[in-house]
Amino acid sequence: MKLGNKIGVSPLLAANTRGIAQPKNIMGIDFPHVLGLAAGLDKNADYVDALFAMGFAFVEVGTLTPRPQSGNPKPRMYRLTSERAIINRLGFNNKGIAYACERISELEKPGVVGINIGKNFDTAVSQANQDYIECLQCCYSLADYVSINISSPNTPGLRSLQFGDELNSLLDALKEEQAKLRKEYDRYTPIAVKLAPDLSPEEIESCCQSLISREMDAIIATNTTLDRSLVSSHIHAGQAGGLSGAPLSNLSCSVLKQIKAQVGEKMPIIGVGGIMSAQQAQQRLDAGADLLQIYTGFVYEGPVLIQQILSSLAHE
């Protein structure tokens, strides 16, 4: 991607998105259009310029942790090509929040940059708040928004932060720190929370009520799933990790609808998870999403998917 950007190929890939982009203001941020790249592809903010040049309105980097970590042992990523899916158990492999912040500080930022943060794998869940606060402090002045990853299935205990007292404690700590940083930097950086698709209706309701009462700025729905029911016959179905791509699409859309029913107009939603076509992008908007992100669809289809989605949305 770096080479493509240097020699001018990346902008050519995005040329067909010009003239069909429809700007949108969400979280107080002006987005050139609704389609962004989900966290996970550019872990360390090494390729942001090239990704923008391909046509994304926003790029979410990470997940980033306070300390660098190598992630889970390899092999840890599997393509289920026949299913147009990926299973990953990367485990937040990244060079640390400080490295990414330095990279972002050097960017011209031709679009919106989100920074996705999490806890180190060896940080106890009971001490997780401090990891998130440390990351928020580091990236607050550089991010257009910060995304809180409490839904990856690949860090032990992480998903427990989506529930009850642990969730409320984390949200309270984040809002308190956000208020302090707002005064320090004289700017408001929104905080979005990324949720799993494997929540029950009761868990979705409880989680949404916590997010509303703490006045969080957005919800990202959804992360990868542990469900293997749609890929059970595949040779890699038994691999541990989160499943993304086409088999996730209906589940993610269903959870988004449930979240929308809970939050209404109180909070915007970024729809992500199994968006593999322009039709599925429109379905996600119809379900209540305000913005969209792709990842596995981009892996399989390439930059042409960006143009297809934006062109289709422009003619709706």
C-alpha positions as protocol buffer text, in pm:
chain_id: "A"
residue {
  index: 1
  type: MET
  ca { x: 0 y: 0 z: 0 }
}
residue {
  index: 2
  type: LYS
  ca { x: 286 y: 240 z: 74 }
}
residue {
  index: 3
  type: LEU
  ca { x: 439 y: 173 z: -267 }
}
residue {
  index: 4
  type: GLY
  ca { x: 106 y: 218 z: -443 }
}
residue {
  index: 5
  type: ASN
  ca { x: 58 y: 552 z: -275 }
}
residue {
  index: 6
  type: LYS
  ca { x: 409 y: 671 z: -362 }
}
residue {
  index: 7
  type: ILE
  ca { x: 380 y: 592 z: -731 }
}
residue {
  index: 8
  type: GLY
  ca { x: 31 y: 733 z: -760 }
}
residue {
  index: 9
  type: VAL
  ca { x: -166 y: 412 z: -811 }
}
residue {
  index: 10
  type: SER
  ca { x: -383 y: 439 z: -500 }
}
residue {
  index: 11
  type: PRO
  ca { x: -550 y: 768 z: -601 }
}
residue {
  index: 12
  type: LEU
  ca { x: -644 y: 612 z: -934 }
}
residue {
  index: 13
  type: LEU
  ca { x: -826 y: 337 z: -749 }
}
residue {
  index: 14
  type: ALA
  ca { x: -1036 y: 601 z: -575 }
}
residue {
  index: 15
  type: ALA
  ca { x: -1101 y: 816 z: -882 }
}
residue {
  index: 16
  type: ASN
  ca { x: -1447 y: 673 z: -941 }
}
residue {
  index: 17
  type: THR
  ca { x: -1567 y: 776 z: -594 }
}
residue {
  index: 18
  type: ARG
  ca { x: -1537 y: 1145 z: -676 }
}
residue {
  index: 19
  type: GLY
  ca { x: -1866 y: 1314 z: -750 }
}
residue {
  index: 20
  type: ILE
  ca { x: -2075 y: 1042 z: -582 }
}
residue {
  index: 21
  type: ALA
  ca { x: -1968 y: 1099 z: -221 }
}
residue {
  index: 22
  type: GLN
  ca { x: -2242 y: 1233 z: 5 }
}
residue {
  index: 23
  type: PRO
  ca { x: -2110 y: 1414 z: 315 }
}
residue {
  index: 24
  type: LYS
  ca { x: -2257 y: 1339 z: 655 }
}
residue {
  index: 25
  type: ASN
  ca { x: -2211 y: 1490 z: 1001 }
}
residue {
  index: 26
  type: ILE
  ca { x: -2203 y: 1228 z: 1278 }
}
residue {
  index: 27
  type: MET
  ca { x: -2071 y: 1275 z: 1634 }
}
residue {
  index: 28
  type: GLY
  ca { x: -2007 y: 1638 z: 1539 }
}
residue {
  index: 29
  type: ILE
  ca { x: -1758 y: 1520 z: 1275 }
}
residue {
  index: 30
  type: ASP
  ca { x: -1787 y: 1599 z: 905 }
}
residue {
  index: 31
  type: PHE
  ca { x: -1743 y: 1273 z: 713 }
}
residue {
  index: 32
  type: PRO
  ca { x: -1685 y: 1305 z: 336 }
}
residue {
  index: 33
  type: HIS
  ca { x: -1920 y: 1008 z: 292 }
}
residue {
  index: 34
  type: VAL
  ca { x: -2051 y: 717 z: 500 }
}
residue {
  index: 35
  type: LEU
  ca { x: -1797 y: 443 z: 424 }
}
residue {
  index: 36
  type: GLY
  ca { x: -1487 y: 375 z: 632 }
}
residue {
  index: 37
  type: LEU
  ca { x: -1236 y: 102 z: 704 }
}
residue {
  index: 38
  type: ALA
  ca { x: -1284 y: -99 z: 1022 }
}
residue {
  index: 39
  type: ALA
  ca { x: -1010 y: -148 z: 1278 }
}
residue {
  index: 40
  type: GLY
  ca { x: -783 y: -449 z: 1238 }
}
residue {
  index: 41
  type: LEU
  ca { x: -629 y: -399 z: 897 }
}
residue {
  index: 42
  type: ASP
  ca { x: -398 y: -106 z: 974 }
}
residue {
  index: 43
  type: LYS
  ca { x: -299 y: -198 z: 1328 }
}
residue {
  index: 44
  type: ASN
  ca { x: -30 y: 66 z: 1373 }
}
residue {
  index: 45
  type: ALA
  ca { x: -137 y: 356 z: 1149 }
}
residue {
  index: 46
  type: ASP
  ca { x: 133 y: 265 z: 897 }
}
residue {
  index: 47
  type: TYR
  ca { x: -89 y: 287 z: 586 }
}
residue {
  index: 48
  type: VAL
  ca { x: -345 y: 558 z: 659 }
}
residue {
  index: 49
  type: ASP
  ca { x: -252 y: 783 z: 366 }
}
residue {
  index: 50
  type: ALA
  ca { x: -271 y: 498 z: 116 }
}
residue {
  index: 51
  type: LEU
  ca { x: -606 y: 383 z: 254 }
}
residue {
  index: 52
  type: PHE
  ca { x: -753 y: 731 z: 225 }
}
residue {
  index: 53
  type: ALA
  ca { x: -622 y: 748 z: -129 }
}
residue {
  index: 54
  type: MET
  ca { x: -830 y: 439 z: -211 }
}
residue {
  index: 55
  type: GLY
  ca { x: -1147 y: 630 z: -130 }
}
residue {
  index: 56
  type: PHE
  ca { x: -1233 y: 568 z: 237 }
}
residue {
  index: 57
  type: ALA
  ca { x: -1397 y: 859 z: 419 }
}
residue {
  index: 58
  type: PHE
  ca { x: -1252 y: 742 z: 748 }
}
residue {
  index: 59
  type: VAL
  ca { x: -995 y: 493 z: 864 }
}
residue {
  index: 60
  type: GLU
  ca { x: -1003 y: 330 z: 1206 }
}
residue {
  index: 61
  type: VAL
  ca { x: -659 y: 212 z: 1317 }
}
residue {
  index: 62
  type: GLY
  ca { x: -577 y: -40 z: 1589 }
}
residue {
  index: 63
  type: THR
  ca { x: -663 y: -212 z: 1809 }
}
residue {
  index: 64
  type: LEU
  ca { x: -385 y: -42 z: 2009 }
}
residue {
  index: 65
  type: THR
  ca { x: -275 y: -123 z: 2362 }
}
residue {
  index: 66
  type: PRO
  ca { x: -62 y: 70 z: 2614 }
}
residue {
  index: 67
  type: ARG
  ca { x: 238 y: -159 z: 2566 }
}
residue {
  index: 68
  type: PRO
  ca { x: 349 y: -327 z: 2242 }
}
residue {
  index: 69
  type: GLN
  ca { x: 255 y: -693 z: 2219 }
}
residue {
  index: 70
  type: SER
  ca { x: 312 y: -966 z: 1963 }
}
residue {
  index: 71
  type: GLY
  ca { x: -36 y: -1118 z: 1977 }
}
residue {
  index: 72
  type: ASN
  ca { x: -125 y: -1484 z: 1967 }
}
residue {
  index: 73
  type: PRO
  ca { x: 110 y: -1749 z: 1818 }
}
residue {
  index: 74
  type: LYS
  ca { x: 99 y: -1805 z: 1443 }
}
residue {
  index: 75
  type: PRO
  ca { x: -82 y: -1935 z: 1247 }
}
residue {
  index: 76
  type: ARG
  ca { x: -363 y: -1714 z: 1372 }
}
residue {
  index: 77
  type: MET
  ca { x: -556 y: -1608 z: 1060 }
}
residue {
  index: 78
  type: TYR
  ca { x: -747 y: -1831 z: 818 }
}
residue {
  index: 79
  type: ARG
  ca { x: -927 y: -1755 z: 494 }
}
residue {
  index: 80
  type: LEU
  ca { x: -1245 y: -1952 z: 437 }
}
residue {
  index: 81
  type: THR
  ca { x: -1249 y: -1864 z: 68 }
}
residue {
  index: 82
  type: SER
  ca { x: -1552 y: -2074 z: -26 }
}
residue {
  index: 83
  type: GLU
  ca { x: -1749 y: -1897 z: 247 }
}
residue {
  index: 84
  type: ARG
  ca { x: -1599 y: -1551 z: 175 }
}
residue {
  index: 85
  type: ALA
  ca { x: -1498 y: -1534 z: 540 }
}
residue {
  index: 86
  type: ILE
  ca { x: -1198 y: -1501 z: 769 }
}
residue {
  index: 87
  type: ILE
  ca { x: -1126 y: -1646 z: 1112 }
}
residue {
  index: 88
  type: ASN
  ca { x: -869 y: -1453 z: 1313 }
}
residue {
  index: 89
  type: ARG
  ca { x: -723 y: -1482 z: 1659 }
}
residue {
  index: 90
  type: LEU
  ca { x: -460 y: -1212 z: 1618 }
}
residue {
  index: 91
  type: GLY
  ca { x: -485 y: -1102 z: 1980 }
}
residue {
  index: 92
  type: PHE
  ca { x: -426 y: -725 z: 1949 }
}
residue {
  index: 93
  type: ASN
  ca { x: -80 y: -757 z: 1792 }
}
residue {
  index: 94
  type: ASN
  ca { x: 47 y: -398 z: 1772 }
}
residue {
  index: 95
  type: LYS
  ca { x: 348 y: -173 z: 1833 }
}
residue {
  index: 96
  type: GLY
  ca { x: 179 y: 13 z: 2116 }
}
residue {
  index: 97
  type: ILE
  ca { x: -29 y: 330 z: 2134 }
}
residue {
  index: 98
  type: ALA
  ca { x: 274 y: 562 z: 2146 }
}
residue {
  index: 99
  type: TYR
  ca { x: 405 y: 434 z: 1811 }
}
residue {
  index: 100
  type: ALA
  ca { x: 70 y: 482 z: 1637 }
}
residue {
  index: 101
  type: CYS
  ca { x: 24 y: 828 z: 1786 }
}
residue {
  index: 102
  type: GLU
  ca { x: 361 y: 933 z: 1650 }
}
residue {
  index: 103
  type: ARG
  ca { x: 264 y: 803 z: 1306 }
}
residue {
  index: 104
  type: ILE
  ca { x: -70 y: 986 z: 1313 }
}
residue {
  index: 105
  type: SER
  ca { x: 94 y: 1310 z: 1424 }
}
residue {
  index: 106
  type: GLU
  ca { x: 296 y: 1304 z: 1100 }
}
residue {
  index: 107
  type: LEU
  ca { x: -6 y: 1259 z: 872 }
}
residue {
  index: 108
  type: GLU
  ca { x: -171 y: 1523 z: 659 }
}
residue {
  index: 109
  type: LYS
  ca { x: -500 y: 1348 z: 748 }
}
residue {
  index: 110
  type: PRO
  ca { x: -704 y: 1378 z: 429 }
}
residue {
  index: 111
  type: GLY
  ca { x: -994 y: 1214 z: 611 }
}
residue {
  index: 112
  type: VAL
  ca { x: -1130 y: 1118 z: 952 }
}
residue {
  index: 113
  type: VAL
  ca { x: -905 y: 900 z: 1169 }
}
residue {
  index: 114
  type: GLY
  ca { x: -1052 y: 682 z: 1442 }
}
residue {
  index: 115
  type: ILE
  ca { x: -827 y: 517 z: 1698 }
}
residue {
  index: 116
  type: ASN
  ca { x: -941 y: 182 z: 1838 }
}
residue {
  index: 117
  type: ILE
  ca { x: -803 y: 98 z: 2184 }
}
residue {
  index: 118
  type: GLY
  ca { x: -797 y: -207 z: 2409 }
}
residue {
  index: 119
  type: LYS
  ca { x: -621 y: -364 z: 2704 }
}
residue {
  index: 120
  type: ASN
  ca { x: -296 y: -561 z: 2703 }
}
residue {
  index: 121
  type: PHE
  ca { x: -349 y: -936 z: 2715 }
}
residue {
  index: 122
  type: ASP
  ca { x: -173 y: -968 z: 3052 }
}
residue {
  index: 123
  type: THR
  ca { x: -366 y: -687 z: 3219 }
}
residue {
  index: 124
  type: ALA
  ca { x: -623 y: -832 z: 3455 }
}
residue {
  index: 125
  type: VAL
  ca { x: -984 y: -745 z: 3374 }
}
residue {
  index: 126
  type: SER
  ca { x: -1007 y: -582 z: 3716 }
}
residue {
  index: 127
  type: GLN
  ca { x: -729 y: -343 z: 3607 }
}
residue {
  index: 128
  type: ALA
  ca { x: -854 y: -290 z: 3251 }
}
residue {
  index: 129
  type: ASN
  ca { x: -982 y: 63 z: 3312 }
}
residue {
  index: 130
  type: GLN
  ca { x: -628 y: 193 z: 3351 }
}
residue {
  index: 131
  type: ASP
  ca { x: -520 y: 52 z: 3014 }
}
residue {
  index: 132
  type: TYR
  ca { x: -808 y: 225 z: 2837 }
}
residue {
  index: 133
  type: ILE
  ca { x: -744 y: 551 z: 3021 }
}
residue {
  index: 134
  type: GLU
  ca { x: -374 y: 541 z: 2935 }
}
residue {
  index: 135
  type: CYS
  ca { x: -455 y: 489 z: 2568 }
}
residue {
  index: 136
  type: LEU
  ca { x: -720 y: 762 z: 2572 }
}
residue {
  index: 137
  type: GLN
  ca { x: -474 y: 1008 z: 2724 }
}
residue {
  index: 138
  type: CYS
  ca { x: -216 y: 930 z: 2458 }
}
residue {
  index: 139
  type: CYS
  ca { x: -441 y: 959 z: 2153 }
}
residue {
  index: 140
  type: TYR
  ca { x: -711 y: 1206 z: 2259 }
}
residue {
  index: 141
  type: SER
  ca { x: -566 y: 1511 z: 2085 }
}
residue {
  index: 142
  type: LEU
  ca { x: -486 y: 1320 z: 1765 }
}
residue {
  index: 143
  type: ALA
  ca { x: -798 y: 1113 z: 1705 }
}
residue {
  index: 144
  type: ASP
  ca { x: -1114 y: 1240 z: 1541 }
}
residue {
  index: 145
  type: TYR
  ca { x: -1288 y: 978 z: 1751 }
}
residue {
  index: 146
  type: VAL
  ca { x: -1177 y: 698 z: 1983 }
}
residue {
  index: 147
  type: SER
  ca { x: -1324 y: 348 z: 1962 }
}
residue {
  index: 148
  type: ILE
  ca { x: -1336 y: 129 z: 2274 }
}
residue {
  index: 149
  type: ASN
  ca { x: -1285 y: -238 z: 2190 }
}
residue {
  index: 150
  type: ILE
  ca { x: -1449 y: -450 z: 2457 }
}
residue {
  index: 151
  type: SER
  ca { x: -1580 y: -712 z: 2215 }
}
residue {
  index: 152
  type: SER
  ca { x: -1286 y: -896 z: 2061 }
}
residue {
  index: 153
  type: PRO
  ca { x: -1303 y: -1269 z: 2137 }
}
residue {
  index: 154
  type: ASN
  ca { x: -924 y: -1301 z: 2123 }
}
residue {
  index: 155
  type: THR
  ca { x: -818 y: -1136 z: 2450 }
}
residue {
  index: 156
  type: PRO
  ca { x: -909 y: -1341 z: 2759 }
}
residue {
  index: 157
  type: GLY
  ca { x: -1188 y: -1187 z: 2964 }
}
residue {
  index: 158
  type: LEU
  ca { x: -1229 y: -883 z: 2739 }
}
residue {
  index: 159
  type: ARG
  ca { x: -1591 y: -944 z: 2648 }
}
residue {
  index: 160
  type: SER
  ca { x: -1691 y: -944 z: 3015 }
}
residue {
  index: 161
  type: LEU
  ca { x: -1639 y: -567 z: 3001 }
}
residue {
  index: 162
  type: GLN
  ca { x: -1964 y: -543 z: 2802 }
}
residue {
  index: 163
  type: PHE
  ca { x: -2175 y: -625 z: 3106 }
}
residue {
  index: 164
  type: GLY
  ca { x: -2299 y: -488 z: 3437 }
}
residue {
  index: 165
  type: ASP
  ca { x: -2070 y: -328 z: 3690 }
}
residue {
  index: 166
  type: GLU
  ca { x: -1755 y: -382 z: 3483 }
}
residue {
  index: 167
  type: LEU
  ca { x: -1905 y: -199 z: 3185 }
}
residue {
  index: 168
  type: ASN
  ca { x: -2042 y: 84 z: 3398 }
}
residue {
  index: 169
  type: SER
  ca { x: -1711 y: 126 z: 3579 }
}
residue {
  index: 170
  type: LEU
  ca { x: -1523 y: 150 z: 3249 }
}
residue {
  index: 171
  type: LEU
  ca { x: -1770 y: 394 z: 3096 }
}
residue {
  index: 172
  type: ASP
  ca { x: -1763 y: 617 z: 3405 }
}
residue {
  index: 173
  type: ALA
  ca { x: -1383 y: 622 z: 3402 }
}
residue {
  index: 174
  type: LEU
  ca { x: -1374 y: 705 z: 3031 }
}
residue {
  index: 175
  type: LYS
  ca { x: -1627 y: 988 z: 3059 }
}
residue {
  index: 176
  type: GLU
  ca { x: -1444 y: 1136 z: 3356 }
}
residue {
  index: 177
  type: GLU
  ca { x: -1115 y: 1130 z: 3168 }
}
residue {
  index: 178
  type: GLN
  ca { x: -1278 y: 1263 z: 2852 }
}
residue {
  index: 179
  type: ALA
  ca { x: -1404 y: 1564 z: 3048 }
}
residue {
  index: 180
  type: LYS
  ca { x: -1056 y: 1632 z: 3185 }
}
residue {
  index: 181
  type: LEU
  ca { x: -893 y: 1600 z: 2844 }
}
residue {
  index: 182
  type: ARG
  ca { x: -1156 y: 1822 z: 2687 }
}
residue {
  index: 183
  type: LYS
  ca { x: -1050 y: 2105 z: 2917 }
}
residue {
  index: 184
  type: GLU
  ca { x: -681 y: 2034 z: 2870 }
}
residue {
  index: 185
  type: TYR
  ca { x: -691 y: 2035 z: 2489 }
}
residue {
  index: 186
  type: ASP
  ca { x: -995 y: 2261 z: 2438 }
}
residue {
  index: 187
  type: ARG
  ca { x: -1153 y: 2008 z: 2204 }
}
residue {
  index: 188
  type: TYR
  ca { x: -1410 y: 1731 z: 2231 }
}
residue {
  index: 189
  type: THR
  ca { x: -1307 y: 1391 z: 2099 }
}
residue {
  index: 190
  type: PRO
  ca { x: -1608 y: 1154 z: 2078 }
}
residue {
  index: 191
  type: ILE
  ca { x: -1591 y: 802 z: 2219 }
}
residue {
  index: 192
  type: ALA
  ca { x: -1759 y: 509 z: 2042 }
}
residue {
  index: 193
  type: VAL
  ca { x: -1800 y: 162 z: 2194 }
}
residue {
  index: 194
  type: LYS
  ca { x: -1766 y: -151 z: 1979 }
}
residue {
  index: 195
  type: LEU
  ca { x: -1996 y: -441 z: 2069 }
}
residue {
  index: 196
  type: ALA
  ca { x: -2003 y: -812 z: 1990 }
}
residue {
  index: 197
  type: PRO
  ca { x: -2269 y: -979 z: 1772 }
}
residue {
  index: 198
  type: ASP
  ca { x: -2308 y: -1266 z: 2018 }
}
residue {
  index: 199
  type: LEU
  ca { x: -2506 y: -1073 z: 2279 }
}
residue {
  index: 200
  type: SER
  ca { x: -2851 y: -1190 z: 2384 }
}
residue {
  index: 201
  type: PRO
  ca { x: -3146 y: -948 z: 2349 }
}
residue {
  index: 202
  type: GLU
  ca { x: -3137 y: -896 z: 2726 }
}
residue {
  index: 203
  type: GLU
  ca { x: -2765 y: -820 z: 2716 }
}
residue {
  index: 204
  type: ILE
  ca { x: -2813 y: -577 z: 2428 }
}
residue {
  index: 205
  type: GLU
  ca { x: -3082 y: -392 z: 2620 }
}
residue {
  index: 206
  type: SER
  ca { x: -2872 y: -370 z: 2936 }
}
residue {
  index: 207
  type: CYS
  ca { x: -2562 y: -262 z: 2749 }
}
residue {
  index: 208
  type: CYS
  ca { x: -2747 y: 4 z: 2551 }
}
residue {
  index: 209
  type: GLN
  ca { x: -2903 y: 148 z: 2864 }
}
residue {
  index: 210
  type: SER
  ca { x: -2557 y: 182 z: 3019 }
}
residue {
  index: 211
  type: LEU
  ca { x: -2425 y: 355 z: 2707 }
}
residue {
  index: 212
  type: ILE
  ca { x: -2720 y: 594 z: 2693 }
}
residue {
  index: 213
  type: SER
  ca { x: -2706 y: 683 z: 3062 }
}
residue {
  index: 214
  type: ARG
  ca { x: -2331 y: 757 z: 3036 }
}
residue {
  index: 215
  type: GLU
  ca { x: -2388 y: 966 z: 2720 }
}
residue {
  index: 216
  type: MET
  ca { x: -2143 y: 777 z: 2506 }
}
residue {
  index: 217
  type: ASP
  ca { x: -2105 y: 921 z: 2159 }
}
residue {
  index: 218
  type: ALA
  ca { x: -2166 y: 622 z: 1931 }
}
residue {
  index: 219
  type: ILE
  ca { x: -2195 y: 244 z: 1907 }
}
residue {
  index: 220
  type: ILE
  ca { x: -2004 y: 30 z: 1658 }
}
residue {
  index: 221
  type: ALA
  ca { x: -2201 y: -282 z: 1571 }
}
residue {
  index: 222
  type: THR
  ca { x: -2049 y: -535 z: 1542 }
}
residue {
  index: 223
  type: ASN
  ca { x: -1722 y: -714 z: 1603 }
}
residue {
  index: 224
  type: THR
  ca { x: -1655 y: -1073 z: 1489 }
}
residue {
  index: 225
  type: THR
  ca { x: -1858 y: -1373 z: 1604 }
}
residue {
  index: 226
  type: LEU
  ca { x: -1779 y: -1701 z: 1775 }
}
residue {
  index: 227
  type: ASP
  ca { x: -2075 y: -1867 z: 1601 }
}
residue {
  index: 228
  type: ARG
  ca { x: -1969 y: -2134 z: 1350 }
}
residue {
  index: 229
  type: SER
  ca { x: -2313 y: -2259 z: 1249 }
}
residue {
  index: 230
  type: LEU
  ca { x: -2289 y: -2125 z: 892 }
}
residue {
  index: 231
  type: VAL
  ca { x: -1937 y: -2258 z: 830 }
}
residue {
  index: 232
  type: SER
  ca { x: -1952 y: -2583 z: 1028 }
}
residue {
  index: 233
  type: SER
  ca { x: -1850 y: -2800 z: 733 }
}
residue {
  index: 234
  type: HIS
  ca { x: -1538 y: -2598 z: 650 }
}
residue {
  index: 235
  type: ILE
  ca { x: -1197 y: -2745 z: 731 }
}
residue {
  index: 236
  type: HIS
  ca { x: -1109 y: -2437 z: 941 }
}
residue {
  index: 237
  type: ALA
  ca { x: -1442 y: -2417 z: 1126 }
}
residue {
  index: 238
  type: GLY
  ca { x: -1283 y: -2551 z: 1444 }
}
residue {
  index: 239
  type: GLN
  ca { x: -1013 y: -2285 z: 1458 }
}
residue {
  index: 240
  type: ALA
  ca { x: -1039 y: -2054 z: 1757 }
}
residue {
  index: 241
  type: GLY
  ca { x: -1100 y: -1686 z: 1694 }
}
residue {
  index: 242
  type: GLY
  ca { x: -1354 y: -1445 z: 1558 }
}
residue {
  index: 243
  type: LEU
  ca { x: -1538 y: -1512 z: 1233 }
}
residue {
  index: 244
  type: SER
  ca { x: -1590 y: -1224 z: 990 }
}
residue {
  index: 245
  type: GLY
  ca { x: -1721 y: -1189 z: 637 }
}
residue {
  index: 246
  type: ALA
  ca { x: -2033 y: -1315 z: 461 }
}
residue {
  index: 247
  type: PRO
  ca { x: -2148 y: -1561 z: 734 }
}
residue {
  index: 248
  type: LEU
  ca { x: -2156 y: -1274 z: 985 }
}
residue {
  index: 249
  type: SER
  ca { x: -2374 y: -1043 z: 776 }
}
residue {
  index: 250
  type: ASN
  ca { x: -2725 y: -1142 z: 884 }
}
residue {
  index: 251
  type: LEU
  ca { x: -2632 y: -1178 z: 1251 }
}
residue {
  index: 252
  type: SER
  ca { x: -2459 y: -842 z: 1260 }
}
residue {
  index: 253
  type: CYS
  ca { x: -2750 y: -672 z: 1086 }
}
residue {
  index: 254
  type: SER
  ca { x: -2996 y: -829 z: 1329 }
}
residue {
  index: 255
  type: VAL
  ca { x: -2798 y: -707 z: 1630 }
}
residue {
  index: 256
  type: LEU
  ca { x: -2777 y: -360 z: 1477 }
}
residue {
  index: 257
  type: LYS
  ca { x: -3156 y: -351 z: 1445 }
}
residue {
  index: 258
  type: GLN
  ca { x: -3191 y: -450 z: 1810 }
}
residue {
  index: 259
  type: ILE
  ca { x: -2945 y: -180 z: 1914 }
}
residue {
  index: 260
  type: LYS
  ca { x: -3129 y: 78 z: 1705 }
}
residue {
  index: 261
  type: ALA
  ca { x: -3456 y: -19 z: 1875 }
}
residue {
  index: 262
  type: GLN
  ca { x: -3292 y: 51 z: 2211 }
}
residue {
  index: 263
  type: VAL
  ca { x: -3107 y: 376 z: 2136 }
}
residue {
  index: 264
  type: GLY
  ca { x: -3332 y: 535 z: 1875 }
}
residue {
  index: 265
  type: GLU
  ca { x: -3197 y: 877 z: 1790 }
}
residue {
  index: 266
  type: LYS
  ca { x: -3005 y: 912 z: 2116 }
}
residue {
  index: 267
  type: MET
  ca { x: -2684 y: 771 z: 1972 }
}
residue {
  index: 268
  type: PRO
  ca { x: -2546 y: 714 z: 1621 }
}
residue {
  index: 269
  type: ILE
  ca { x: -2448 y: 365 z: 1509 }
}
residue {
  index: 270
  type: ILE
  ca { x: -2158 y: 261 z: 1287 }
}
residue {
  index: 271
  type: GLY
  ca { x: -2258 y: -58 z: 1107 }
}
residue {
  index: 272
  type: VAL
  ca { x: -1986 y: -315 z: 1040 }
}
residue {
  index: 273
  type: GLY
  ca { x: -1963 y: -692 z: 1007 }
}
residue {
  index: 274
  type: GLY
  ca { x: -2010 y: -892 z: 688 }
}
residue {
  index: 275
  type: ILE
  ca { x: -2079 y: -605 z: 450 }
}
residue {
  index: 276
  type: MET
  ca { x: -1968 y: -767 z: 125 }
}
residue {
  index: 277
  type: SER
  ca { x: -2176 y: -579 z: -134 }
}
residue {
  index: 278
  type: ALA
  ca { x: -2356 y: -254 z: -208 }
}
residue {
  index: 279
  type: GLN
  ca { x: -2687 y: -424 z: -133 }
}
residue {
  index: 280
  type: GLN
  ca { x: -2571 y: -527 z: 213 }
}
residue {
  index: 281
  type: ALA
  ca { x: -2442 y: -176 z: 275 }
}
residue {
  index: 282
  type: GLN
  ca { x: -2788 y: -38 z: 198 }
}
residue {
  index: 283
  type: GLN
  ca { x: -2948 y: -301 z: 421 }
}
residue {
  index: 284
  type: ARG
  ca { x: -2730 y: -187 z: 708 }
}
residue {
  index: 285
  type: LEU
  ca { x: -2832 y: 176 z: 657 }
}
residue {
  index: 286
  type: ASP
  ca { x: -3197 y: 70 z: 639 }
}
residue {
  index: 287
  type: ALA
  ca { x: -3148 y: -115 z: 968 }
}
residue {
  index: 288
  type: GLY
  ca { x: -3040 y: 207 z: 1139 }
}
residue {
  index: 289
  type: ALA
  ca { x: -2671 y: 257 z: 1074 }
}
residue {
  index: 290
  type: ASP
  ca { x: -2548 y: 614 z: 1031 }
}
residue {
  index: 291
  type: LEU
  ca { x: -2204 y: 518 z: 901 }
}
residue {
  index: 292
  type: LEU
  ca { x: -2056 y: 197 z: 760 }
}
residue {
  index: 293
  type: GLN
  ca { x: -1726 y: 13 z: 784 }
}
residue {
  index: 294
  type: ILE
  ca { x: -1585 y: -273 z: 581 }
}
residue {
  index: 295
  type: TYR
  ca { x: -1295 y: -509 z: 640 }
}
residue {
  index: 296
  type: THR
  ca { x: -1334 y: -864 z: 509 }
}
residue {
  index: 297
  type: GLY
  ca { x: -1530 y: -738 z: 208 }
}
residue {
  index: 298
  type: PHE
  ca { x: -1234 y: -512 z: 129 }
}
residue {
  index: 299
  type: VAL
  ca { x: -995 y: -807 z: 164 }
}
residue {
  index: 300
  type: TYR
  ca { x: -1195 y: -1015 z: -84 }
}
residue {
  index: 301
  type: GLU
  ca { x: -1319 y: -751 z: -328 }
}
residue {
  index: 302
  type: GLY
  ca { x: -1051 y: -482 z: -307 }
}
residue {
  index: 303
  type: PRO
  ca { x: -1100 y: -106 z: -355 }
}
residue {
  index: 304
  type: VAL
  ca { x: -1366 y: -162 z: -621 }
}
residue {
  index: 305
  type: LEU
  ca { x: -1609 y: -241 z: -338 }
}
residue {
  index: 306
  type: ILE
  ca { x: -1575 y: 117 z: -213 }
}
residue {
  index: 307
  type: GLN
  ca { x: -1679 y: 255 z: -551 }
}
residue {
  index: 308
  type: GLN
  ca { x: -1964 y: 4 z: -586 }
}
residue {
  index: 309
  type: ILE
  ca { x: -2109 y: 91 z: -247 }
}
residue {
  index: 310
  type: LEU
  ca { x: -2084 y: 468 z: -289 }
}
residue {
  index: 311
  type: SER
  ca { x: -2220 y: 457 z: -643 }
}
residue {
  index: 312
  type: SER
  ca { x: -2517 y: 249 z: -533 }
}
residue {
  index: 313
  type: LEU
  ca { x: -2593 y: 471 z: -235 }
}
residue {
  index: 314
  type: ALA
  ca { x: -2574 y: 782 z: -452 }
}
residue {
  index: 315
  type: HIS
  ca { x: -2852 y: 644 z: -673 }
}
residue {
  index: 316
  type: GLU
  ca { x: -3086 y: 542 z: -393 }
}
